Amino acid sequence: MANILQRDGLTVELLEKLSYKSELGINLKKNLHYFDKESLFDELVKINEWYDEFQELYELALDYRIKSIQSAMLKYQRYYPDHQARKVFDDLLGFRSLCDNYDDVLALSEISELRVADMSRGKANDDGYRGVHMYFQLNGNHYPIEIQYNTYYDRQFNNWLHKYIYKKNYDNSVGVQLRKLYESAKIQTEQDFKEELKHVLSGC
């Protein structure tokens, strides 16, 4: 069941050790307006420093990143007041891994502490991204840990989306059109992606 986690060195036991328990005394399922902003961000700074000093992270042969306080603030401003804290801050620690297909990843949903976000066929509001994200959360008082899985095929396209599309405020339809071109093999290289992006943006 946990083979793909174990392959990456991410045992359930390690994820439990990496889980930070909130000291704010409020269940993280509560919406942001229940939390004192200053106290919340004081805790986020502590979490950031705690992960930065967590030696076992450096020993993993796996891509990971610790979310910056600046990025956390942007998410707070975007989602305040009526989004759950656990969903806004579900990626304070995030891992990225590759898989041959998504079946082994989806099988991880049998682990009770894991929540699955299946985007292997696209997001609800499709922007071309494909992948499966898992969120490990011990209970409502612990911050989730994100694990992103992509196939090699999807990772390549997702990287181009991130480099050229995200944070540019393009309509999601741009990514969808580029995804169709990728799946039809009209985009095979990064240069192809850049050229087709110009065509899509110009309406050609």
N, C-alpha and C positions, 0 to 999 in steps of 0.2 A: 504493500500500500504506500509506504513512504520511500520507495526506492529512488525516485527522482530527487527528493530532498536529501537523502543519504548520499547520493552521487555527488551533490554539491557541498556536502559537509554540513548541511542544515538539518540536524536532528531536532526532533520536538524538544528534547532536553535543552539543547542550545538556544532554541527560540524562546523557551521559558526563561532562561537566564538573561536573554537580551530584552525581555519585556519589562518596561518601566512602569512601576505602579504610581499612579497619581497620588499626591499628598493633599489635593485640594478638597477632598471630602465630598465631591459631587460626582455622581455616575457620569461617565463620558458619553452615555447615550443622550444626555441632556443637551438641549440646544445652547448655542454660544452665549446667548443673553443671560443665562444662569450663572456665568462665570465672571468674576472680577478680572478685567482685562490685564491689569498690572500683575496680579498674582499668577494668572495663566501664563503670561510671557516670562515671568521670573522662572516658572517651572520649565518652560520650553528651553530656556537658556541652560538650566541645570541638566536637562536631558541631552542637549547638544554636547555639552562638556563631558557628560557621563559616557556617551557613545564614543567620543573622541579618544577617551582614555581606556576603552575596552579592548584589552590586548588580543582576545580571541578573534576579533574582527579582522585584525591584520594578518592572522594566520590562515584565513579562508582564501582558497583559490577561486574567488567569486567576486564579480563586480558589485560594489555597494556604494551608497552615498548617504551621508547624514544631511538632512535638510537644513539649509541655512535659516537663521532667524528672519532674515529679510524675506525669503520665500514664504515662510510661515506667516509673516505679517500680511503679505499680499493675499494669501488664501483667507486669512481672517477677515480682511476688508471686503473680499469678494463674497464671502458666505455669511457674514454676520447680518442679522441676528438669528435666523431661523433654520440653521443646519446643525446637526449633531456634531459635537466636538470630536467624537471618535471617527467620523467620516471626513471632517475637515483636516484633522491631523492624523491621518491613517498611513502616512508615509514619512514620518520623522526619521525612520531608518528604512531604507529601501534596497532590495537586492535585484539584480538583473541576471537572468539565466537563459540559456538556449535549450531547445528541445527538438527532437526529430518530428514529433507531432504532439497534438494537445491532449490525446487520450490519457496518457500517463499523468498529465498535470490535473486533468479534471477528476481523476480517480482520487486525488488528495482531498476532495470534498468530504470523504468519509471521516477525516480527522475533525473532531467536533470543534476544535478551536479555530479552524480555518473557514473563512468566508470566501466564496468564489465570485469573481467578476469575469464572466465569460464574454470576451470581445473577439473571439476567434472568427466570427462572421460580421464583426463591426460593432460599434457602440450604438446605443439607442438613437443617438443623433450622430449618424455616421460621418466620420471625417477622413476615412481611409485607413485608420489605424487598425491593426489586427494583433491580438494577443490574449493571454489569460493572466489575470492578476489574482493573487491569493493574499488574504489578509489574516495574519495570525494574531489573535487576541485572547489572552488567558481568561479575562472576565471584563465586566464593565468598568473596572477601575484601572485597567492596564491599557496603555496606548498600543494600538495595532502596529504590526510590522508588515510592510508590503514586500511581496516577492513577485516580480514581473517575469513571465515566461513568453518567449517568442520563438517560432521556428526560425531557422537561418534565413529562409526566404522572406518571412515577414520582417525580421529584424533589419534587413538591408533597406527595405522600403520605409520602415518606421524611422530609421536614422535620417533618411533624406527628408521625410516630413518634418522631423524635428529641426533639421538644419535650415530648411528653406521656407517652411510653411508656418510652423507654430510661432506664436507671438507676433505675427504679422497682421493679425486681424482679417485674414482672408475668410471668405465664406467657406463653410464646411464642404460645399459642393466642389470646390477646387480639389481638395484631397480625394474625394470620391471619384472624380473624373480621372485623376492621375492614377488612382488604384486600378481602374478599369484598363488603362493603357499599360500598366505594369503586368496585369494578369493576361493581357493579350500579347505580351512580349514586345510591345512597341517601346517600352522603357526597359532597358537591360543594364544601363550604366548610369552613373551619377550625371554625366554630361547629357545623356538622353533625358533624364529627369528635369534638368535645368532648362533644356530646350522646349520640352513639352509644357513645362510650367509657364513659360513665356507665351506659348500658343493659347493655353487655357485662359490666362489672364487677359489676353487681347481679344478673346472671343472667337479665335480661329478654329 
